[in-house]
Amino acid sequence: LQWRISTINRNYEISDTYPSILAVPTALSDEEIMDIKKYRARGRIPTLSWLHPKNGAALCRSSQPSVGVLSKRCTADETFLKLLSDMGDSDEKVVYILDARPRIVAVANRAVGGGSEEVKRGKWFKLKYLNIGNIHDVRNSWKKLHELGSMPCNTTGKESRSYFAHLDASGWFGYLFNILRGARRVVEVMEERACSVLVHCSDGWDRTSQICGLAKLLMDPYYRTIKGFQVLIDMEWLSFGHQFAERCGHQGSSQKDDYQAPIFLQFLECVHYIQVEYPFAFEFNEEYLLVLCEHCYSCAFGTFLCDSEKERRDRKIHARTPSLWDYIEQKKHLFKNPFYNLSKTLSVVDNRTTNEMASHIKSAPLYPAVDVRKMNVWQKFYFRWNPDLKPQVSGELGMYEESLVKVLDQNEKLKRTLKRAFILLKKKEQKYKELTDALLKATGKVPQPTSDVQQTMHDDETDRLIAKAARAMVEEEKVAPGDKDESTDENDDSEEDSKMVGHKPLRSSSKVDPPRRRKDSISLRKTKYNRQRSRALDGEDQESSSMKKDKKIKSNEEKKW
């Protein structure tokens, strides 16, 4: 194995903003990890974030190295990069270091003891800059974007041009563009070149979380499910120490405004744009993202409180506050995407045959079209409290969404109806089985017609046998064990027989208790009718049809006289 689980940070001695469990190369000792801790800012050493299941390429994250003006070096850090370059099936044998900052900012940080890796020090890594702005630039752009909310609606002419001019001046789409382009670059390096990637910015908890989170979302279909996206946020944002309290201003007015920035909202908005482009790839819908946007600021749940895993553990946040994930699990049906279908996603990604799509369905990455011209304002988020603006469903599938939801509702109703019908069928089958068993017990045979003709011929016999079985079942229900003996049953039968043929009932020598009445009088009448019919079929009625005719003639003659 090339990687091992290390508990060297179980007491948060390496970094208090890192998780207690880390994944590091097997060939790297704990002593070397301690040396790297001194070389990386805030002790945030390079650690594994995601491992490619096919080519073995690794996605790692860290903070900036402490190069400084004197160009400091660390042998253990270079050893880690060398081990990282050997992983994967690539022939290049290099590791790509993606610095999320602009180049000028990275160079300026050398004056305060930071900086970037020096390419001339090693041939086994390549350095690229992603040009993503820091929290101060993002906060200023966010404020300009919010000024658009005060502009009048339904603008035309000059007012409309002014709206789009303010939107372009905010620069918000430019930051989203750089984030999406950086995530796509990670996907291209790991999927097409099979090389490992190390992502970092200054401290490694803002832009690094954005790039790593989106890259994993694009490469691994598991993170596009409801549960997988929760795991992604727990790992890349909560465990790796994104400063939610500082960035979202959870501490109230006493918190300095200089550290607030919508970093997590940027990430969710990028997910929304990918979701619009690939509507079949995500199990969750847009409402799921809106709930996350709202409750990362609401403090109604303890999920996004505090700045690190250590701080949440010290304050016992999980035990003292409810979890947002539990709330989402209870209302999971509200956040499911009706268009979720992995097979249709692959047809959008590339033109492959059906067999190829089936074989690559679990590992097909997404390549979003990074284009500012295709970006629109997230209406359901920014205009959700504006009564004058009704958010429109984005994407080409908006016109079909309402009808599809209705079809799905009808489908659910049909499923429930079929389920009830199946239960009723099971009950009738059980009753038929009981009746068949009683028939077999009473007569010793069960009619099994083989054709329609035989069925017609044996209808009378079947009715007679079923009537006998029903009579036997009724007798068993009416007579409890020990209440009557066999002689009593024979006397009852003789009394009924005498009533059928017109004779007086035979007197019994022993007193017989009257049978217990059944609650259902209708079933009792049916049983009596079935008895009479069965006795008539068995020849128990001793009056022939000719005798009945003679009686009828005599009665008519008497009437005439």
C-alpha positions as CSV (number, residue, x, y, z in Angstrom):
1,L,0.0,0.0,0.0
2,Q,1.3,3.5,-0.9
3,W,-0.8,5.2,1.8
4,R,-1.4,4.7,5.5
5,I,-3.6,6.1,8.2
6,S,-1.7,8.2,10.7
7,T,-2.9,9.3,14.2
8,I,0.0,11.6,14.8
9,N,-2.5,14.5,15.0
10,R,-4.9,12.7,17.4
11,N,-4.3,15.4,20.0
12,Y,-4.0,18.2,17.3
13,E,-0.3,18.6,17.9
14,I,0.5,18.9,14.2
15,S,-2.2,21.4,13.4
16,D,-5.2,22.4,15.4
17,T,-7.1,23.2,12.2
18,Y,-6.6,19.7,10.7
19,P,-8.6,16.5,11.5
20,S,-7.3,14.1,14.0
21,I,-6.8,11.3,11.4
22,L,-4.7,11.9,8.3
23,A,-3.7,9.9,5.3
24,V,0.0,10.1,4.5
25,P,2.4,8.1,2.2
26,T,3.6,4.8,3.8
27,A,7.2,5.6,3.0
28,L,7.0,8.8,5.0
29,S,8.0,8.5,8.7
30,D,6.5,10.4,11.6
31,E,9.8,12.3,12.1
32,E,9.6,13.5,8.5
33,I,6.0,14.6,9.1
34,M,7.2,16.7,12.1
35,D,9.8,18.4,9.8
36,I,7.2,19.2,7.2
37,K,5.0,20.7,9.9
38,K,7.7,23.3,10.5
39,Y,8.0,24.1,6.8
40,R,4.3,24.5,6.0
41,A,2.2,27.5,7.2
42,R,0.2,26.8,10.4
43,G,1.4,23.2,10.4
44,R,-1.0,22.2,7.5
45,I,1.1,19.5,6.0
46,P,0.3,17.9,2.6
47,T,-2.2,15.1,3.1
48,L,-4.4,12.9,0.9
49,S,-7.9,14.2,0.0
50,W,-8.9,11.7,-2.8
51,L,-7.4,8.8,-4.5
52,H,-8.3,7.9,-8.1
53,P,-9.8,4.3,-8.1
54,K,-8.3,3.4,-11.5
55,N,-4.9,5.0,-12.2
56,G,-3.9,5.6,-8.6
57,A,-3.4,9.4,-9.0
58,A,-3.7,11.3,-5.7
59,L,-5.4,14.6,-4.9
60,C,-3.6,16.2,-1.9
61,R,-4.0,19.6,-0.1
62,S,-1.9,21.7,2.1
63,S,-0.9,25.3,2.9
64,Q,1.8,27.4,1.4
65,P,5.5,26.5,2.1
66,S,7.6,28.8,4.2
67,V,10.1,29.7,1.5
68,G,10.6,33.3,2.4
69,V,13.1,35.8,1.0
70,L,16.0,33.4,1.7
71,S,14.4,30.5,-0.3
72,K,14.3,28.0,2.5
73,R,14.2,24.3,1.8
74,C,12.9,21.2,3.5
75,T,14.3,17.8,2.6
76,A,11.2,16.0,4.0
77,D,8.9,18.1,2.0
78,E,10.8,17.4,-1.2
79,T,10.7,13.7,-0.3
80,F,6.9,13.9,0.0
81,L,6.7,15.5,-3.5
82,K,9.0,12.9,-5.0
83,L,6.8,10.1,-3.5
84,L,3.7,11.8,-4.9
85,S,5.2,12.0,-8.4
86,D,5.8,8.3,-8.5
87,M,2.1,7.5,-7.8
88,G,-0.2,7.0,-10.7
89,D,0.1,5.3,-14.1
90,S,1.5,8.3,-15.9
91,D,4.8,8.2,-17.8
92,E,5.6,11.8,-16.9
93,K,6.3,10.9,-13.2
94,V,5.6,14.5,-12.1
95,V,3.2,16.0,-9.6
96,Y,1.2,19.1,-10.5
97,I,1.2,21.8,-7.8
98,L,-1.8,24.1,-8.3
99,D,-1.4,27.4,-6.4
100,A,-4.9,28.9,-6.1
101,R,-3.5,32.4,-5.7
102,P,-2.4,34.9,-8.5
103,R,1.3,34.7,-9.2
104,I,2.0,38.3,-7.9
105,V,0.3,37.5,-4.6
106,A,2.4,34.3,-4.1
107,V,5.6,36.2,-4.8
108,A,4.5,39.0,-2.4
109,N,3.9,36.5,0.4
110,R,7.6,35.7,0.4
111,A,8.2,38.9,2.1
112,V,6.2,37.6,5.1
113,G,7.8,34.2,5.1
114,G,5.4,32.5,2.6
115,G,5.7,31.9,-1.1
116,S,5.5,29.0,-3.5
117,E,7.6,26.0,-4.4
118,E,10.6,26.8,-6.6
119,V,10.5,24.8,-9.8
120,K,14.3,24.8,-10.2
121,R,14.7,22.8,-7.0
122,G,13.1,19.7,-8.5
123,K,12.2,18.2,-11.9
124,W,9.5,16.0,-10.5
125,F,6.8,18.8,-10.1
126,K,5.2,21.5,-12.2
127,L,3.8,24.7,-10.7
128,K,0.6,26.4,-12.0
129,Y,-1.3,29.4,-10.7
130,L,-5.1,29.6,-10.7
131,N,-5.5,33.4,-10.2
132,I,-8.3,33.2,-7.7
133,G,-8.8,36.3,-5.5
134,N,-8.4,36.4,-1.7
135,I,-11.2,37.0,0.8
136,H,-11.0,40.8,0.6
137,D,-11.5,40.8,-3.2
138,V,-14.4,38.4,-2.9
139,R,-16.1,40.4,-0.1
140,N,-15.9,43.7,-2.2
141,S,-17.4,41.9,-5.2
142,W,-20.1,40.5,-3.0
143,K,-21.1,43.9,-1.8
144,K,-21.3,45.2,-5.4
145,L,-23.4,42.3,-6.4
146,H,-25.9,43.1,-3.5
147,E,-26.3,46.6,-4.8
148,L,-28.1,45.2,-7.8
149,G,-31.0,44.3,-5.4
150,S,-31.8,47.9,-4.9
151,M,-32.2,48.6,-8.7
152,P,-35.8,48.8,-10.0
153,C,-37.3,45.7,-11.7
154,N,-38.5,45.4,-15.3
155,T,-35.9,47.8,-16.5
156,T,-35.6,48.6,-20.2
157,G,-33.3,50.7,-22.4
158,K,-30.7,52.7,-20.5
159,E,-31.8,51.2,-17.1
160,S,-31.3,47.7,-18.4
161,R,-27.8,48.5,-19.7
162,S,-27.0,50.1,-16.4
163,Y,-28.1,46.8,-14.6
164,F,-25.7,44.7,-16.7
165,A,-23.0,47.2,-16.4
166,H,-23.2,47.0,-12.6
167,L,-23.3,43.2,-12.8
168,D,-20.1,43.2,-14.9
169,A,-18.4,45.7,-12.6
170,S,-19.0,43.5,-9.6
171,G,-16.6,40.9,-11.0
172,W,-18.5,38.1,-9.3
173,F,-18.7,35.9,-12.4
174,G,-15.0,36.3,-12.9
175,Y,-14.2,34.7,-9.5
176,L,-16.7,31.9,-10.2
177,F,-15.0,31.4,-13.6
178,N,-11.6,31.0,-12.1
179,I,-12.8,28.6,-9.5
180,L,-14.5,26.4,-12.0
181,R,-11.6,26.5,-14.4
182,G,-9.2,25.5,-11.6
183,A,-11.4,22.5,-10.6
184,R,-11.6,21.4,-14.3
185,R,-7.8,21.6,-14.6
186,V,-7.5,19.2,-11.6
187,V,-9.9,16.8,-13.4
188,E,-7.9,17.0,-16.7
189,V,-4.6,16.3,-15.0
190,M,-5.8,13.4,-13.0
191,E,-8.1,11.8,-15.6
192,E,-6.2,12.4,-18.9
193,R,-2.6,12.5,-17.7
194,A,-3.0,10.2,-14.6
195,C,-0.7,12.5,-12.5
196,S,-1.1,13.4,-8.9
197,V,-2.1,17.0,-7.8
198,L,-1.2,19.1,-4.8
199,V,-3.6,22.1,-4.2
200,H,-2.8,24.9,-1.8
201,C,-3.3,28.7,-1.3
202,S,-2.0,30.8,1.6
203,D,-3.5,29.0,4.6
204,G,-5.3,26.1,2.7
205,W,-8.8,26.4,4.1
206,D,-10.6,28.8,1.7
207,R,-9.7,28.5,-2.0
208,T,-8.1,25.0,-1.4
209,S,-11.5,23.7,-0.1
210,Q,-13.3,25.2,-3.1
211,I,-11.0,23.5,-5.7
212,C,-10.7,20.2,-4.0
213,G,-14.4,20.0,-3.3
214,L,-15.4,20.8,-6.8
215,A,-12.8,18.5,-8.3
216,K,-14.0,15.5,-6.3
217,L,-17.6,16.4,-7.2
218,L,-16.7,16.2,-10.9
219,M,-14.7,13.0,-10.7
220,D,-16.6,10.9,-8.3
221,P,-20.4,10.3,-8.8
222,Y,-20.8,9.4,-5.1
223,Y,-20.3,13.0,-4.1
224,R,-23.3,14.0,-6.3
225,T,-25.7,12.1,-4.1
226,I,-27.4,13.6,-1.1
227,K,-25.4,11.5,1.4
228,G,-22.1,11.9,-0.6
229,F,-22.4,15.7,-0.7
230,Q,-22.7,15.7,3.0
231,V,-19.6,13.6,3.3
232,L,-17.8,16.0,1.0
233,I,-18.7,19.1,3.1
234,D,-17.8,17.3,6.3
235,M,-14.4,16.4,5.0
236,E,-13.2,19.3,2.8
237,W,-14.8,22.1,4.7
238,L,-15.5,21.1,8.3
239,S,-12.7,18.6,9.1
240,F,-10.0,20.6,7.2
241,G,-10.8,23.8,9.1
242,H,-12.7,26.3,7.0
243,Q,-13.3,29.3,9.2
244,F,-17.1,29.3,9.2
245,A,-17.4,31.5,12.3
246,E,-15.1,34.2,10.9
247,R,-16.2,34.0,7.2
248,C,-20.0,34.0,8.1
249,G,-19.8,36.4,11.0
250,H,-21.3,34.0,13.6
251,Q,-19.9,36.0,16.5
252,G,-22.1,39.1,15.9
253,S,-21.1,42.7,15.6
254,S,-18.0,42.2,17.7
255,Q,-16.4,40.1,14.8
256,K,-14.2,42.1,12.5
257,D,-15.6,42.6,9.0
258,D,-12.2,42.1,7.5
259,Y,-12.4,38.3,7.9
260,Q,-15.9,37.9,6.5
261,A,-16.4,36.6,3.0
262,P,-18.9,34.3,1.2
263,I,-16.4,31.6,0.4
264,F,-18.7,28.7,1.0
265,L,-21.5,30.4,-0.9
266,Q,-19.2,30.7,-3.9
267,F,-18.7,26.9,-3.7
268,L,-22.4,26.2,-3.6
269,E,-23.1,28.6,-6.5
270,C,-20.4,26.8,-8.6
271,V,-22.2,23.5,-7.8
272,H,-25.4,25.1,-8.9
273,Y,-24.0,26.0,-12.3
274,I,-22.6,22.5,-12.8
275,Q,-26.1,21.2,-11.8
276,V,-27.7,23.3,-14.5
277,E,-25.4,22.0,-17.1
278,Y,-25.8,18.4,-16.0
279,P,-29.3,18.1,-14.7
280,F,-29.2,14.2,-14.7
281,A,-26.0,13.9,-12.7
282,F,-27.1,15.0,-9.3
283,E,-29.5,13.2,-6.9
284,F,-30.3,16.5,-5.0
285,N,-32.1,19.5,-6.5
286,E,-31.7,23.2,-6.2
287,E,-33.7,23.4,-2.9
288,Y,-31.0,21.3,-1.3
289,L,-28.3,24.0,-2.1
290,L,-30.6,26.8,-0.9
291,V,-31.1,25.1,2.5
292,L,-27.3,24.9,2.9
293,C,-26.9,28.6,1.9
294,E,-29.5,29.6,4.5
295,H,-28.4,27.6,7.4
296,C,-24.6,28.2,7.1
297,Y,-25.6,31.7,8.3
298,S,-28.7,31.0,10.5
299,C,-26.9,29.2,13.3
300,A,-30.0,27.1,13.8
301,F,-27.9,24.0,13.6
302,G,-24.5,23.2,15.1
303,T,-23.1,21.8,11.8
304,F,-21.5,25.0,10.6
305,L,-20.6,26.5,14.0
306,C,-16.9,27.1,15.1
307,D,-13.8,27.2,13.0
308,S,-12.3,23.7,13.3
309,E,-12.9,20.1,14.3
310,K,-10.9,20.7,17.5
311,E,-13.0,23.7,18.6
312,R,-16.3,21.8,17.9
313,R,-15.0,18.9,20.0
314,D,-13.9,21.1,22.9
315,R,-17.3,22.9,23.0
316,K,-19.2,19.6,22.5
317,I,-21.2,21.1,19.6
318,H,-22.5,17.7,18.4
319,A,-24.0,16.9,21.7
320,R,-25.5,20.3,22.5
321,T,-26.9,21.2,19.1
322,P,-29.0,19.5,16.4
323,S,-27.5,18.5,13.1
324,L,-28.5,19.9,9.8
325,W,-27.9,16.5,8.2
326,D,-30.6,14.9,10.5
327,Y,-33.0,17.6,9.4
328,I,-32.3,17.0,5.7
329,E,-32.7,13.2,6.2
330,Q,-36.2,13.7,7.7
331,K,-37.3,15.8,4.7
332,K,-35.2,13.9,2.1
333,H,-38.1,13.7,-0.3
334,L,-38.1,17.5,-0.7
335,F,-34.5,17.6,-2.0
336,K,-34.5,14.8,-4.5
337,N,-33.9,15.6,-8.2
338,P,-36.5,13.9,-10.5
339,F,-34.1,14.0,-13.4
340,Y,-31.4,12.0,-11.6
341,N,-30.2,9.4,-14.1
342,L,-26.5,8.4,-14.5
343,S,-27.0,6.8,-17.9
344,K,-28.3,10.0,-19.5
345,T,-25.4,11.9,-18.0
346,L,-22.9,9.9,-20.0
347,S,-24.6,10.6,-23.3
348,V,-24.1,14.3,-22.5
349,V,-20.5,13.9,-21.5
350,D,-19.4,12.0,-24.6
351,N,-20.8,10.1,-27.5
352,R,-20.2,6.5,-26.5
353,T,-22.0,3.3,-27.2
354,T,-24.4,1.8,-24.8
355,N,-22.0,-1.0,-23.6
356,E,-19.2,1.6,-23.1
357,M,-21.6,3.8,-21.1
358,A,-22.6,0.8,-18.9
359,S,-18.9,0.0,-18.2
360,H,-17.9,3.6,-17.4
361,I,-21.0,4.7,-15.6
362,K,-19.4,4.6,-12.1
363,S,-16.3,6.6,-13.0
364,A,-17.2,9.0,-15.8
365,P,-16.1,12.6,-14.8
366,L,-17.9,15.8,-15.7
367,Y,-16.2,18.5,-17.7
368,P,-18.2,21.7,-17.2
369,A,-18.1,24.3,-19.9
370,V,-16.3,27.1,-18.3
371,D,-17.7,30.2,-20.0
372,V,-18.7,33.5,-18.4
373,R,-21.2,34.1,-21.1
374,K,-23.2,31.1,-20.0
375,M,-23.4,32.3,-16.4
376,N,-26.6,33.9,-15.1
377,V,-27.6,35.3,-11.7
378,W,-28.8,32.6,-9.4
379,Q,-32.3,33.9,-9.2
380,K,-33.7,31.5,-6.6
381,F,-31.0,32.6,-4.2
382,Y,-30.5,36.3,-4.8
383,F,-34.2,37.1,-5.5
384,R,-35.9,34.7,-3.2
385,W,-37.1,37.5,-0.9
386,N,-38.1,39.9,-3.7
387,P,-41.8,39.9,-4.3
388,D,-41.5,41.6,-7.6
389,L,-39.4,38.9,-9.1
390,K,-40.6,35.4,-9.6
391,P,-37.6,33.1,-10.0
392,Q,-37.6,31.3,-13.4
393,V,-36.5,27.7,-13.7
394,S,-33.1,27.8,-15.3
395,G,-32.1,25.4,-18.0
396,E,-33.9,23.9,-21.0
397,L,-35.7,21.4,-18.9
398,G,-37.7,24.0,-16.9
399,M,-40.7,23.8,-19.2
400,Y,-41.0,20.0,-18.5
401,E,-40.3,20.0,-14.8
402,E,-43.9,20.7,-13.7
403,S,-45.4,18.0,-15.9
404,L,-42.8,15.5,-14.9
405,V,-43.5,16.1,-11.2
406,K,-47.2,15.5,-11.8
407,V,-46.4,12.2,-13.6
408,L,-44.2,11.1,-10.8
409,D,-47.0,11.9,-8.3
410,Q,-49.4,9.8,-10.4
411,N,-46.8,7.1,-10.5
412,E,-46.6,7.1,-6.7
413,K,-50.4,6.9,-6.4
414,L,-50.5,4.0,-8.8
415,K,-47.8,2.2,-6.8
416,R,-49.9,2.6,-3.6
417,T,-53.0,1.4,-5.4
418,L,-51.3,-1.7,-6.7
419,K,-49.8,-2.4,-3.3
420,R,-53.3,-2.4,-1.7
421,A,-54.7,-4.6,-4.5
422,F,-51.8,-7.0,-4.0
423,I,-52.6,-7.2,-0.2
424,L,-56.3,-7.9,-1.0
425,L,-55.3,-10.6,-3.4
426,K,-53.1,-12.2,-0.8
427,K,-56.0,-12.2,1.6
428,K,-58.4,-13.8,-0.9
429,E,-55.7,-16.4,-1.7
430,Q,-55.4,-17.2,1.9
431,K,-59.2,-17.6,2.3
432,Y,-59.3,-19.8,-0.8
433,K,-56.5,-22.0,0.7
434,E,-58.4,-22.4,3.9
435,L,-61.5,-23.4,2.0
436,T,-59.6,-25.9,-0.1
437,D,-58.1,-27.4,3.0
438,A,-61.5,-27.7,4.6
439,L,-62.9,-29.3,1.4
440,L,-60.0,-31.8,1.3
441,K,-60.7,-32.6,5.0
442,A,-64.4,-33.1,4.5
443,T,-64.5,-35.0,1.1
444,G,-61.0,-36.2,0.6
445,K,-60.8,-34.7,-2.9
446,V,-60.5,-31.3,-4.6
447,P,-62.0,-30.7,-8.1
448,Q,-59.4,-29.8,-10.7
449,P,-61.1,-29.1,-14.0
450,T,-58.8,-29.3,-17.0
451,S,-60.9,-27.5,-19.6
452,D,-63.9,-25.1,-19.9
453,V,-66.1,-28.0,-20.9
454,Q,-65.2,-30.1,-17.9
455,Q,-65.6,-26.9,-15.8
456,T,-69.2,-26.5,-17.0
457,M,-70.0,-30.2,-16.5
458,H,-68.7,-30.3,-13.0
459,D,-70.2,-27.0,-11.8
460,D,-72.9,-28.7,-9.9
461,E,-70.6,-31.1,-8.3
462,T,-68.2,-28.3,-7.4
463,D,-70.9,-26.3,-5.8
464,R,-72.0,-29.3,-3.8
465,L,-68.5,-30.0,-2.5
466,I,-67.9,-26.4,-1.7
467,A,-71.2,-26.3,0.2
468,K,-70.2,-29.3,2.2
469,A,-66.8,-27.8,3.0
470,A,-68.5,-24.5,4.1
471,R,-70.9,-26.4,6.2
472,A,-68.1,-28.3,7.9
473,M,-66.2,-25.0,8.6
474,V,-69.4,-23.4,10.1
475,E,-69.9,-26.5,12.3
476,E,-66.3,-26.2,13.5
477,E,-66.8,-22.5,14.3
478,K,-70.2,-23.0,16.1
479,V,-69.1,-26.0,18.2
480,A,-66.3,-25.4,20.6
481,P,-64.1,-28.3,21.8
482,G,-65.9,-30.1,24.6
483,D,-69.3,-28.4,24.1
484,K,-70.9,-31.1,22.0
485,D,-70.2,-34.7,21.4
486,E,-70.7,-36.8,18.3
487,S,-74.2,-37.9,19.3
488,T,-75.3,-34.3,19.6
489,D,-74.1,-33.6,16.0
490,E,-76.0,-36.6,14.7
491,N,-79.2,-35.5,16.5
492,D,-78.9,-32.0,15.0
493,D,-78.5,-33.5,11.5
494,S,-81.5,-35.7,12.0
495,E,-83.6,-32.8,13.1
496,E,-82.7,-30.8,10.1
497,D,-83.3,-33.7,7.8
498,S,-86.8,-34.2,9.3
499,K,-87.5,-30.5,8.6
500,M,-86.4,-30.9,5.0
501,V,-88.6,-34.0,4.3
502,G,-91.6,-32.8,6.3
503,H,-91.4,-35.2,9.3
504,K,-91.3,-34.4,12.9
505,P,-87.9,-34.1,14.5
506,L,-86.6,-37.1,16.5
507,R,-86.4,-36.5,20.2
508,S,-83.1,-36.8,21.8
509,S,-82.6,-38.7,25.0
510,S,-80.1,-36.2,26.3
511,K,-80.5,-32.5,26.7
512,V,-78.5,-30.5,24.2
513,D,-77.4,-26.9,24.7
514,P,-78.6,-24.6,21.9
515,P,-75.7,-23.7,19.5
516,R,-74.1,-20.4,20.0
517,R,-75.3,-17.6,17.7
518,R,-72.9,-16.0,15.3
519,K,-72.6,-12.3,15.2
520,D,-72.9,-12.2,11.5
521,S,-76.5,-13.1,10.6
522,I,-75.9,-12.8,6.9
523,S,-73.3,-15.5,6.8
524,L,-75.6,-17.7,8.9
525,R,-78.3,-17.4,6.3
526,K,-75.9,-18.2,3.5
527,T,-74.7,-21.3,5.4
528,K,-78.3,-22.5,5.9
529,Y,-79.0,-22.0,2.2
530,N,-75.9,-23.9,1.2
531,R,-76.9,-26.8,3.5
532,Q,-80.4,-27.0,2.0
533,R,-78.9,-26.9,-1.5
534,S,-76.3,-29.6,-0.8
535,R,-79.0,-31.9,0.7
536,A,-81.2,-31.3,-2.3
537,L,-78.2,-32.2,-4.6
538,D,-77.4,-35.4,-2.5
539,G,-81.0,-36.7,-2.9
540,E,-81.9,-36.0,0.7
541,D,-85.2,-34.5,-0.3
542,Q,-87.5,-37.5,-0.7
543,E,-90.3,-35.7,-2.6
544,S,-90.0,-36.1,-6.3
545,S,-91.0,-33.6,-8.9
546,S,-94.1,-35.7,-9.9
547,M,-95.4,-35.7,-6.4
548,K,-95.1,-32.0,-6.3
549,K,-97.1,-31.7,-9.5
550,D,-99.9,-33.9,-8.2
551,K,-100.1,-31.9,-5.0
552,K,-100.3,-28.7,-7.1
553,I,-103.1,-30.1,-9.2
554,K,-105.1,-31.3,-6.2
555,S,-104.7,-27.9,-4.6
556,N,-105.9,-26.2,-7.8
557,E,-109.0,-28.5,-8.0
558,E,-109.8,-27.8,-4.4
559,K,-109.7,-24.1,-5.0
560,K,-112.0,-24.5,-8.0
561,W,-114.6,-26.4,-5.9
